[in-house]
Amino acid sequence: MAPGARANAFWSVGVEMARTEGIRSLAGGMSASMLREVVYSGIRMGTYELFKDKLHDASNGALSREGLPLKIMAASIAATIGSALANPADLVKGTYPLPPRSGYPK
């Protein structure tokens, strides 16, 4: 271990944040993360079967409905579209930080 490094920095930082800023500090940024995840997962899961059906129909049965190639292609298309539409939520999360809490200099 490097000099000055703590054994488990993740837990140490969490405990320090809770001690100095309060337990609510651990949830900072959760709303933006949840927004992105709801958009991404909703689109991904909601369009997977649609793309699976469309690709199966377009292949005129050449791709088995339960075959791995069809599932990989449908999942890839659904994930790509979901990611493209969810990225603005990531941008908002990184661009607009939480406002300062009371007691902090403005």
N, C-alpha and C positions, 0 to 999 in steps of 0.2 A: 504494500500500500504506500502511496506517495506521502511524504511528510506533510502534516497538517490536514490530510484527508480524513473524513469521518467514516466509520465502518458502514453506515447505511445512511447516505445523504438524503434519500427520499423521505424516510421517516423522521429524520432529524429536522429537515426543513418544515415538514408538516407540523410537527410538535412546536417548533419555534414560532411558526405563523399563528397557530391557535393560541399560544401563550401570549404573544405580543399584540396581535391584531384581533383576536377573538375567533371563536369557532366558525363564524360565518365567513371568514376570509378564505376558508378552504373551498367554498362554493363559488368564488369569484370567477366569472367567465362561463359558468355552466349554461346560462340561457342561450348564449350564442352557439356554444357547442351542440346543445340539444337541437336548436333550430337547424343547423347544418345536417345533423344526423337524421332528423325527421324528414327533411327534404330528400336527402340522398337515399336513405333506406326505403322511404315511401315510393319514390320513383323506381328504384331498382327492383323492389319486390312486386310493385304493381304492374310493371311492364314486362317482366321476365316471361310469363306465360303467353302474353300477346306476341312477343317476338319469337317464342318457341313455335307457336302455331303458324305465324306468318312464314317463318323459315321452312317449316315442314311442308306447308302448302306450296311454296315457291320451288322446293326441290322435287315436286311431284312424287313424293314418297321415297326418294333416293336416300334421304336422311331418316333413320329410324327415330320414331317419336321418343323412345327411351334411350337412344344412343348417346354416348358421351360427346361426339362432335357437335350435335345439335344443341345440347345443353351448354357447352362451352361457348358456342357462337351467340346464343340467346343471352347468356349471362354477361358476356363481354359487351354486347350492344347496350343492354340495360344499364350496366355499371358505367359505361362511358357517358351515356346521356345523363344519368343521375349525378355523376361527378361534375359534368359541365354545368348543370343547373344548380348544384349545391355550392360550387366554388364562390359565388358572390357572398354567401353567408360566411365563408371563411375570410373573405376580404373585409367584411364588416367587423368580424370578430377581431381582426388584427389592426384595423384602421381606427376604429372608434373604441378606445379603452374606456373602462369605467370612470365616472367622474370621481374626483378626489373626495375622500371621506371627511367628515367634519373633524377639525383639529389639525388637519394638514394645511400647510401654507398653500395659498392659491397663486 
